[in-house]
Amino acid sequence: MSILVTGSAGFLASHLIPLLEEQEHIVHGVDIKNNKKDDLSKLAAATRIAKGLKGPELLFHLAGVGSDSEQGALASESAENNLLAYVNILQAGIEHGLKHVCLVSDIAAYGTNTRSRDENAALFPHSVYGCMKAAMEHVTAAICGDNRITYTICRIHDIYGPGFSLTSPGTTQINEWIRRVSKGESLIVTNEGHQLRQPTYVTDAVTGIANIALHPLARNKVLNIGHNHAYRMIDVARLIGLHCGGKGYELEYAEGSAREIIDTRVMHNQVEQVFKHHCRTTFNVGLEQTWDWIKEFHGNTNNPVKQRTAQKAKV
């Protein structure tokens, strides 16, 4: 099958593309790193991909600007870089023979709905980013329905693991903390770390996305993909510090946003019961594997925090 992956230079795509290639699909990627306004038309044009490719049969849409706090994006910028860019590439793909769409969304779309967070729960997005994700989901259903093509929407959450950038802010809070520890920087904890999150190892999530998106029972479905076990973020920070920083890591407490949603736990009933996919990598094992990747590919065998602590002790 001919597949187009947007955001191909990103964290998720670095795991998804090799997996799709192993399944002997023909994979093409497009990525616009700078998210400039002028690049929106390039995203649409990218679906045409020359060299004999008439058009992708399947689109995995991973591209987009991160959360509001990470990017400091205005509502108009978020709409352009997330919603409008997606509509452009979706419509262009349909013009060139697209048959199925897999939109990788985010549980930010649930927003303030904390009572029921299964796949059928109502969406009450609380942030600009969440609004864009919810809108992209609605647009997917509408455009695909009008053009008689199928779709699958995969909502993911709290993803971490090897492959993220160590030179720029992390794509998720967990990756950002791992990055900061690797650089010898303190971990900034807000709202006293009482937030409840479900850390999900990247290969668990990506394997689910790749396999489920191609499953006939996933057509025109919305699915939550992630780990069930929840941690308080203060415990997440401590575990990251211990696995990746030893006893030399430092915590820094800061005032958080009053609008932050403390409990973002979701259910994964359909993925587990219908598709038999379970995200099984424990947080401790996932952290160890991520730290091994940092040491192997970035030569970080001695954490800077440890080095600084040792130097102070010698003095």
Buried (B, 14 or more C-beta within 10 A) or exposed (E): BBBBBBBBEBBBBBBBBEBBEEEEBEBBBBBBEEBEEEBBEBBBEBBBBEEEBEBBBBBBBBBBBBBBBBBEBEEEBBBBBBBBBBBBBBBBBBEBBBBBBBBBBBBBBBBEBBEEBEBEBEBEBBBBBBBBBBBBBEBBBEBBEEEEBBBBBBBBBBBBBBBBEBEEBBBBBBBBBBBBBBEBBBBBBBBEBBBBBBBBBBBBBBBBBBBBBBBEEBBBBBBBBBBBEBBBBBEBBBBBBBBBBBEBBBEEBEEBEEEBBEEBBBBBEBBBEBBEBEBEBEBEEBBEBBBEBBBEEEEBEEBBBBEEBEEEEEE
